[in-house]
């Protein structure tokens, strides 16, 4: 499994990272997912924050990387998912996409 969900927003509607984390956890609870580990919110740069949730639904384990992008002219949220045991470097690619947002 691997995928990306990208949502563009006016900067005024882009959620605060702490709010996005709370929303993500609520969504996972509603889906009956178990959160295996929760990374701290990290400030990648002045425009980009990230947090990671390792989750399990049934027997399947996933790593979900969440990004909040806030720039002068707009914002976005980005969620990338991969199998928790994935060694393909998908997480690195997702972060490159988040950093390249203009």
Secondary structure, DSSP 4 states (H G I P E B T S, - for coil): -EEEEEEEE-GGGSPPHHHHHHHHHHHHHHTT-EEEEEPPPEEEETTEEEEEEEEEETTEEEEEEEEEEEETTEEEEEEEEEETT--S-HHHHHHHHHHH--
